[in-house]
Amino acid sequence: MHILLVEDDPAMQTSLQRALARRGIHVSLCADGLQAIAQWQALQPDVMVLDLSLPGRDGLEVLAALRALHATTPVLILTARSTVGDRVLGLNAGADDYLAKPFDLDELEARLRALERRAHGGGNQAHQPAPHTSFGTLRLDAASGAIYHLGLPMDFTPRERALMQALLARPGQAIAKERLYDLVFPGEVDVKYEAIEVVVYRLRKKLSGTGMDLVTLRGLGYLLKPTAAGAAA
């Protein structure tokens, strides 16, 4: 699981990031309400954990902006504001859950995993993948995970396949390095982020001659796009 923690307390950031990493949850950090939506768009986390008292932009304003974009990402409000009125206000603003500080880590983990299951399971058609996705000369079969070039299956390692599946699931869109790391190395907290660059390097070699290219966009992540020759074909 990948969560975006929007919290301005450095001690809380550090302790939660370390504690949840030990439980197989990757945590990206944001300390400013003004940056929260941009971070969410770049990372596309499974769950956003949102404090209400933030610099730049209040947590409720962040939540309203998120829902105005028709985002379905589950949001758990984690805040010291613990009155019934605060909880009602947060839930009515579009939060999916509300947990007051101080909290129990086991309860937080349970709530996060419940939100992830609710978002990606339970027959929710909005989260069901299409039977296949075609982009340029490539096609992804969602049922089998197989990837084809001009109708012929391509040979990938499991990590290469995971990265390709993530890119083909969002064709033409940049995906953040942190998000790809979480998908390619799920739960592997001892693997450095730089390891994703090795997978990218190998994929670029395998994509050579296919009419597709894996591009690095500084500050945004990686993007799969047709080359000039591939687009012309």
Residue frames as qw, qx, qy, qz and C-alpha x, y, z in Angstrom:
[[0.000, 0.888, 0.460, 0.000, 0.00, 0.00, 0.00],
 [0.400, 0.189, 0.003, 0.897, 1.11, 3.54, -0.74],
 [0.159, -0.851, -0.480, 0.140, -0.22, 6.43, 1.34],
 [0.275, 0.543, -0.037, 0.793, 0.35, 10.17, 1.12],
 [0.451, -0.598, -0.502, 0.432, 0.71, 11.65, 4.61],
 [0.124, 0.690, 0.099, 0.706, -0.15, 15.36, 4.65],
 [0.655, -0.684, -0.264, 0.182, 1.18, 16.42, 8.06],
 [0.260, 0.852, -0.203, 0.406, 3.34, 19.38, 9.09],
 [0.610, -0.704, 0.346, -0.114, 4.77, 17.95, 12.34],
 [0.430, 0.598, -0.676, -0.030, 8.27, 16.58, 11.47],
 [0.244, -0.295, 0.865, -0.325, 8.29, 14.21, 14.47],
 [0.731, 0.245, 0.465, -0.435, 4.91, 12.78, 13.49],
 [0.668, 0.614, -0.311, -0.282, 6.06, 12.44, 9.87],
 [0.224, 0.544, -0.804, 0.085, 9.20, 10.53, 10.81],
 [0.382, -0.154, 0.823, -0.391, 7.61, 8.23, 13.37],
 [0.765, 0.347, 0.330, -0.431, 4.67, 7.29, 11.16],
 [0.602, 0.628, -0.436, -0.230, 6.82, 6.78, 8.07],
 [0.108, 0.447, -0.874, 0.155, 9.14, 4.42, 9.93],
 [0.481, -0.017, 0.747, -0.460, 6.41, 2.57, 11.82],
 [0.770, 0.431, 0.194, -0.428, 4.23, 1.99, 8.78],
 [0.461, 0.613, -0.614, -0.183, 7.21, 0.99, 6.60],
 [0.139, -0.293, 0.921, -0.217, 7.84, -1.87, 9.03],
 [0.568, 0.270, 0.668, -0.398, 4.27, -2.97, 8.32],
 [0.444, 0.212, 0.733, 0.470, 4.75, -2.94, 4.56],
 [0.210, 0.886, 0.413, -0.036, 3.13, 0.46, 3.93],
 [0.507, 0.166, 0.128, 0.836, 5.06, 2.98, 1.84],
 [0.111, -0.858, -0.382, 0.325, 4.57, 6.56, 3.07],
 [0.396, 0.440, 0.155, 0.791, 5.15, 9.68, 0.96],
 [0.299, -0.562, -0.432, 0.639, 5.29, 12.96, 2.88],
 [0.132, 0.619, 0.275, 0.724, 3.81, 16.40, 2.34],
 [0.341, -0.356, -0.519, 0.699, 3.99, 19.17, 4.96],
 [0.077, 0.252, -0.016, -0.965, 2.09, 21.97, 3.22],
 [0.481, 0.512, 0.632, -0.329, -1.57, 22.19, 2.31],
 [0.369, 0.744, -0.184, -0.526, -0.69, 24.21, -0.79],
 [0.157, 0.483, -0.808, -0.298, 1.36, 21.30, -2.16],
 [0.536, -0.020, 0.793, -0.289, -0.99, 18.47, -1.20],
 [0.750, 0.516, 0.250, -0.331, -3.05, 18.34, -4.40],
 [0.445, 0.726, -0.500, -0.158, 0.03, 18.48, -6.63],
 [0.178, -0.408, 0.885, -0.140, 1.58, 15.67, -4.60],
 [0.669, 0.193, 0.634, -0.335, -1.58, 13.60, -4.89],
 [0.697, 0.649, -0.040, -0.302, -1.70, 14.10, -8.67],
 [0.285, 0.679, -0.674, -0.055, 1.95, 13.09, -9.08],
 [0.138, -0.321, 0.908, -0.231, 1.86, 10.06, -6.76],
 [0.706, -0.103, -0.427, -0.556, -1.70, 8.72, -7.08],
 [0.070, -0.267, 0.864, -0.420, -1.56, 7.08, -3.62],
 [0.325, -0.312, -0.882, -0.141, -3.93, 4.38, -2.44],
 [0.372, -0.778, -0.498, 0.099, -4.97, 6.48, 0.57],
 [0.189, 0.594, -0.182, 0.760, -4.40, 10.07, 1.69],
 [0.520, -0.548, -0.530, 0.385, -3.91, 10.69, 5.42],
 [0.148, 0.643, 0.144, 0.737, -4.75, 14.33, 6.04],
 [0.292, -0.365, -0.497, 0.731, -4.15, 16.60, 9.00],
 [0.084, 0.857, 0.495, 0.121, -6.53, 19.54, 9.33],
 [0.219, -0.940, 0.057, 0.256, -4.19, 22.17, 10.77],
 [0.775, 0.167, 0.277, 0.543, -1.75, 22.79, 7.93],
 [0.156, -0.587, 0.128, 0.784, 0.32, 25.75, 6.77],
 [0.018, -0.142, 0.607, 0.782, -0.69, 27.39, 3.52],
 [0.552, -0.117, -0.457, -0.687, -4.06, 25.67, 3.19],
 [0.573, -0.236, 0.565, -0.544, -6.36, 24.13, 5.76],
 [0.207, -0.071, 0.970, 0.103, -6.96, 20.39, 5.55],
 [0.445, 0.544, 0.637, -0.317, -10.67, 20.86, 4.85],
 [0.363, 0.769, -0.174, -0.497, -9.78, 23.12, 1.92],
 [0.008, -0.413, 0.860, 0.299, -7.42, 20.45, 0.60],
 [0.338, 0.216, 0.909, -0.115, -10.20, 17.88, 0.90],
 [0.451, 0.698, 0.328, -0.450, -12.68, 20.14, -0.90],
 [0.250, 0.697, -0.482, -0.469, -10.19, 20.71, -3.73],
 [0.161, -0.202, 0.955, 0.149, -9.57, 16.97, -4.01],
 [0.387, 0.422, 0.797, -0.193, -13.27, 16.17, -4.28],
 [0.369, 0.749, 0.030, -0.550, -13.79, 19.03, -6.73],
 [0.175, 0.525, -0.726, -0.409, -11.43, 17.13, -9.04],
 [0.896, 0.032, -0.143, -0.420, -13.77, 14.12, -8.69],
 [0.253, 0.447, -0.835, 0.197, -10.97, 12.20, -7.01],
 [0.855, -0.303, -0.277, -0.317, -12.08, 8.89, -5.50],
 [0.476, 0.296, -0.676, 0.479, -8.89, 8.41, -3.44],
 [0.610, -0.634, -0.475, 0.029, -9.91, 7.48, 0.13],
 [0.128, 0.612, -0.313, 0.715, -9.06, 10.17, 2.67],
 [0.648, -0.501, -0.524, 0.233, -8.50, 9.53, 6.37],
 [0.062, -0.839, 0.137, -0.523, -8.42, 12.65, 8.52],
 [0.750, -0.234, -0.432, 0.443, -5.84, 12.36, 11.29],
 [0.056, 0.645, -0.056, 0.760, -6.04, 15.34, 13.60],
 [0.195, -0.069, -0.677, 0.706, -6.06, 16.65, 17.15],
 [0.437, -0.068, 0.011, -0.897, -9.49, 18.15, 16.51],
 [0.144, -0.037, -0.988, 0.043, -11.57, 15.47, 18.21],
 [0.397, 0.201, 0.461, -0.767, -15.00, 16.93, 18.93],
 [0.495, 0.415, 0.763, -0.018, -18.12, 15.40, 17.39],
 [0.351, 0.862, 0.134, -0.341, -18.65, 18.60, 15.44],
 [0.016, -0.684, 0.609, 0.400, -15.17, 18.37, 13.93],
 [0.368, -0.036, 0.913, 0.174, -15.73, 14.74, 12.91],
 [0.463, 0.642, 0.588, -0.166, -19.08, 15.53, 11.32],
 [0.215, 0.872, -0.150, -0.413, -17.58, 18.50, 9.48],
 [0.137, -0.514, 0.766, 0.361, -14.74, 16.38, 8.11],
 [0.398, 0.184, 0.894, 0.090, -16.95, 13.50, 7.03],
 [0.406, 0.767, 0.424, -0.258, -19.47, 15.83, 5.42],
 [0.107, 0.815, -0.344, -0.454, -16.62, 17.50, 3.52],
 [0.783, 0.477, -0.342, -0.206, -15.80, 14.19, 1.83],
 [0.078, -0.524, 0.829, -0.182, -13.51, 12.30, 4.21],
 [0.733, -0.021, -0.628, -0.262, -13.90, 8.52, 4.28],
 [0.746, -0.395, -0.476, 0.245, -12.70, 8.08, 7.87],
 [0.104, -0.829, 0.193, -0.515, -11.62, 10.15, 10.86],
 [0.808, -0.249, -0.412, 0.339, -9.11, 9.30, 13.59],
 [0.213, -0.945, 0.074, -0.235, -8.25, 11.64, 16.45],
 [0.520, 0.382, -0.555, 0.525, -4.78, 12.12, 17.91],
 [0.099, -0.486, 0.861, 0.114, -3.41, 10.46, 19.99],
 [0.869, 0.181, -0.159, -0.432, -4.19, 7.17, 18.27],
 [0.751, -0.285, 0.593, 0.053, -3.21, 3.53, 18.34],
 [0.089, 0.507, -0.673, -0.532, -0.95, 2.44, 15.46],
 [0.210, 0.122, 0.965, 0.102, -2.75, -0.89, 15.08],
 [0.331, 0.672, 0.560, -0.354, -6.06, 0.92, 14.68],
 [0.206, 0.735, -0.254, -0.594, -4.57, 3.30, 12.11],
 [0.040, -0.284, 0.870, 0.401, -3.19, 0.41, 10.07],
 [0.270, 0.352, 0.892, -0.084, -6.52, -1.44, 10.24],
 [0.316, 0.759, 0.312, -0.476, -8.41, 1.63, 9.05],
 [0.119, 0.634, -0.505, -0.573, -5.95, 2.24, 6.21],
 [0.095, -0.092, 0.949, 0.285, -6.20, -1.33, 4.96],
 [0.305, 0.535, 0.744, -0.257, -10.00, -1.22, 5.22],
 [0.283, 0.772, 0.004, -0.570, -10.07, 1.93, 3.09],
 [0.052, 0.460, -0.740, -0.489, -7.78, 0.33, 0.51],
 [0.208, 0.173, 0.960, 0.068, -9.96, -2.80, 0.33],
 [0.314, 0.672, 0.526, -0.416, -13.10, -0.70, -0.01],
 [0.219, 0.737, -0.237, -0.594, -11.57, 1.37, -2.82],
 [0.205, 0.464, -0.766, -0.395, -10.12, -1.52, -4.84],
 [0.025, -0.076, -0.997, -0.015, -12.55, -4.32, -4.07],
 [0.279, 0.387, 0.646, -0.596, -16.16, -5.03, -3.34],
 [0.406, 0.535, 0.698, 0.249, -17.20, -4.99, -6.99],
 [0.035, 0.812, 0.074, -0.578, -16.60, -1.26, -7.36],
 [0.729, 0.532, 0.353, 0.246, -16.70, -0.91, -11.13],
 [0.139, 0.981, -0.135, 0.010, -14.85, 2.39, -11.06],
 [0.293, -0.724, 0.620, 0.075, -11.71, 0.49, -10.05],
 [0.865, 0.101, 0.486, 0.069, -12.04, -2.54, -12.33],
 [0.184, -0.482, 0.542, 0.663, -9.35, -2.58, -15.04],
 [0.679, 0.487, -0.176, -0.521, -10.33, -2.68, -18.68],
 [0.974, 0.066, 0.214, 0.023, -9.93, -6.12, -20.35],
 [0.745, 0.073, 0.182, 0.638, -6.98, -4.73, -22.28],
 [0.024, -0.913, 0.006, 0.407, -5.18, -1.45, -22.85],
 [0.740, 0.375, 0.255, 0.496, -3.52, -0.56, -26.14],
 [0.111, -0.934, 0.087, 0.328, -0.98, 2.23, -26.47],
 [0.118, 0.701, -0.601, -0.365, 1.17, 2.75, -29.52],
 [0.591, 0.300, -0.712, -0.231, 2.50, -0.65, -30.61],
 [0.098, 0.128, -0.898, 0.410, 1.90, -2.24, -27.19],
 [0.647, -0.369, -0.327, -0.582, -1.10, -3.96, -25.67],
 [0.095, -0.252, 0.804, -0.531, -1.66, -4.98, -22.05],
 [0.597, -0.309, -0.664, -0.328, -4.02, -7.87, -21.28],
 [0.340, -0.551, 0.372, -0.665, -5.35, -6.98, -17.82],
 [0.924, -0.234, -0.020, -0.302, -6.59, -10.49, -17.07],
 [0.952, 0.038, -0.124, 0.276, -3.28, -12.29, -17.66],
 [0.391, -0.823, 0.191, 0.365, -0.86, -9.37, -17.25],
 [0.709, 0.115, 0.448, 0.532, 0.74, -10.29, -20.58],
 [0.096, 0.799, -0.101, -0.585, 2.17, -7.49, -22.72],
 [0.734, 0.358, 0.500, 0.287, 2.22, -7.74, -26.51],
 [0.036, -0.599, 0.307, 0.739, 4.11, -5.85, -29.20],
 [0.459, 0.340, -0.495, -0.655, 2.25, -5.94, -32.53],
 [0.889, -0.039, -0.174, -0.422, 0.42, -9.04, -31.32],
 [0.765, 0.184, -0.566, 0.248, 3.52, -10.93, -30.17],
 [0.676, -0.721, -0.150, 0.040, 4.16, -11.52, -26.44],
 [0.254, 0.763, -0.436, 0.405, 7.15, -9.74, -24.90],
 [0.799, -0.193, -0.485, 0.297, 9.47, -11.32, -22.33],
 [0.104, -0.748, 0.259, -0.602, 9.83, -9.40, -19.06],
 [0.319, 0.001, -0.800, 0.509, 11.04, -10.21, -15.57],
 [0.255, -0.671, -0.689, 0.101, 8.36, -9.85, -12.86],
 [0.237, -0.626, -0.189, 0.718, 9.68, -6.41, -11.85],
 [0.066, -0.116, 0.475, 0.870, 9.92, -5.21, -15.45],
 [0.145, -0.447, -0.794, -0.386, 6.38, -6.45, -16.05],
 [0.244, -0.691, -0.561, 0.385, 5.07, -4.66, -12.95],
 [0.150, -0.489, 0.065, 0.857, 6.59, -1.38, -14.13],
 [0.033, -0.054, -0.660, -0.748, 5.26, -1.82, -17.68],
 [0.170, -0.565, -0.802, -0.094, 1.80, -2.66, -16.37],
 [0.190, -0.676, -0.360, 0.614, 1.79, 0.54, -14.29],
 [0.071, -0.356, 0.313, 0.878, 2.82, 2.66, -17.28],
 [0.113, -0.173, -0.774, -0.598, 0.32, 1.04, -19.65],
 [0.137, -0.599, -0.761, 0.205, -2.48, 1.38, -17.12],
 [0.002, -0.866, -0.191, 0.462, -2.06, 5.18, -17.44],
 [0.667, 0.311, 0.369, 0.568, -0.96, 5.62, -21.07],
 [0.280, 0.674, 0.156, 0.666, 0.66, 8.93, -21.89],
 [0.417, -0.865, -0.008, -0.278, 0.80, 10.02, -18.25],
 [0.310, 0.527, -0.643, 0.462, 3.90, 10.49, -16.11],
 [0.813, -0.493, -0.297, -0.083, 4.08, 8.30, -13.00],
 [0.224, -0.856, 0.401, -0.235, 6.17, 9.36, -10.03],
 [0.440, 0.414, -0.774, 0.189, 9.26, 7.36, -9.15],
 [0.270, -0.216, 0.727, -0.593, 7.94, 6.77, -5.63],
 [0.792, 0.149, 0.182, -0.563, 4.69, 5.32, -6.96],
 [0.773, 0.405, -0.470, -0.134, 6.53, 2.99, -9.32],
 [0.134, 0.415, -0.812, 0.389, 8.86, 1.93, -6.51],
 [0.534, -0.096, 0.578, -0.610, 5.86, 0.93, -4.41],
 [0.862, 0.288, 0.010, -0.418, 4.42, -1.14, -7.28],
 [0.687, 0.495, -0.531, 0.031, 7.67, -2.78, -8.36],
 [0.377, 0.216, -0.763, 0.478, 9.10, -3.43, -4.88],
 [0.579, -0.575, -0.205, -0.541, 5.99, -3.88, -2.68],
 [0.808, -0.581, -0.014, -0.093, 6.89, -4.14, 1.00],
 [0.844, 0.099, -0.129, 0.511, 10.64, -4.31, 0.29],
 [0.222, -0.973, -0.049, 0.027, 11.71, -1.52, 2.64],
 [0.626, -0.536, 0.341, 0.452, 15.43, -2.34, 2.35],
 [0.599, 0.371, 0.453, 0.546, 15.54, -1.69, -1.41],
 [0.157, -0.455, -0.005, 0.877, 16.74, 1.82, -2.28],
 [0.480, 0.719, 0.253, -0.434, 14.69, 4.06, -4.59],
 [0.124, 0.664, -0.561, -0.478, 17.57, 4.05, -7.06],
 [0.415, -0.025, 0.902, 0.113, 16.80, 0.39, -7.79],
 [0.555, 0.647, 0.448, -0.270, 13.88, 1.52, -9.94],
 [0.240, 0.805, -0.354, -0.412, 16.41, 3.13, -12.30],
 [0.230, -0.305, 0.895, 0.228, 17.95, -0.29, -12.97],
 [0.471, 0.411, 0.774, -0.096, 14.56, -1.65, -14.00],
 [0.378, 0.837, 0.100, -0.383, 13.97, 1.39, -16.20],
 [0.006, -0.656, 0.642, 0.398, 17.37, 0.91, -17.87],
 [0.324, -0.027, 0.933, 0.155, 16.59, -2.73, -18.70],
 [0.457, 0.624, 0.591, -0.230, 13.16, -1.83, -20.03],
 [0.253, 0.816, -0.191, -0.484, 14.58, 0.80, -22.33],
 [0.093, -0.405, 0.836, 0.358, 16.84, -1.83, -23.90],
 [0.331, 0.249, 0.910, 0.008, 13.91, -4.21, -24.38],
 [0.369, 0.761, 0.398, -0.354, 11.73, -1.47, -25.89],
 [0.065, -0.570, 0.489, 0.657, 14.41, -0.56, -28.44],
 [0.049, 0.075, -0.823, -0.560, 12.99, -1.11, -31.91],
 [0.082, 0.473, 0.867, -0.134, 9.37, -1.36, -30.77],
 [0.008, 0.574, 0.374, 0.728, 8.46, 2.23, -31.64],
 [0.514, -0.803, -0.258, -0.158, 7.97, 3.00, -27.94],
 [0.409, 0.434, -0.430, 0.677, 10.22, 4.92, -25.57],
 [0.580, -0.651, -0.442, 0.210, 10.46, 5.21, -21.78],
 [0.253, 0.664, -0.066, 0.700, 11.16, 8.87, -20.99],
 [0.453, -0.397, -0.503, 0.620, 12.35, 10.49, -17.76],
 [0.036, -0.804, -0.224, -0.550, 10.53, 13.72, -16.88],
 [0.362, 0.142, -0.529, 0.754, 12.57, 15.52, -14.22],
 [0.200, -0.062, 0.427, -0.880, 10.49, 16.10, -11.11],
 [0.708, 0.046, -0.052, -0.703, 7.49, 14.18, -12.47],
 [0.769, -0.129, 0.613, -0.127, 8.64, 10.60, -12.99],
 [0.251, -0.160, 0.824, 0.482, 8.59, 8.30, -16.01],
 [0.591, 0.495, 0.125, -0.625, 6.45, 8.41, -19.14],
 [0.524, 0.079, 0.783, 0.325, 5.86, 5.82, -21.84],
 [0.422, 0.708, 0.065, -0.562, 5.31, 7.32, -25.30],
 [0.833, 0.418, 0.301, 0.200, 5.57, 6.38, -28.97],
 [0.418, -0.373, 0.332, 0.759, 8.72, 7.44, -30.77],
 [0.325, 0.543, -0.203, -0.748, 8.46, 9.48, -33.96],
 [0.238, 0.199, -0.859, -0.408, 8.83, 6.31, -36.03],
 [0.023, 0.259, 0.941, -0.218, 6.28, 4.46, -33.88],
 [0.282, 0.543, 0.370, -0.699, 3.76, 7.29, -34.12],
 [0.337, 0.449, -0.455, -0.692, 4.13, 7.41, -37.90],
 [0.152, 0.034, -0.967, -0.201, 3.55, 3.67, -38.12]]
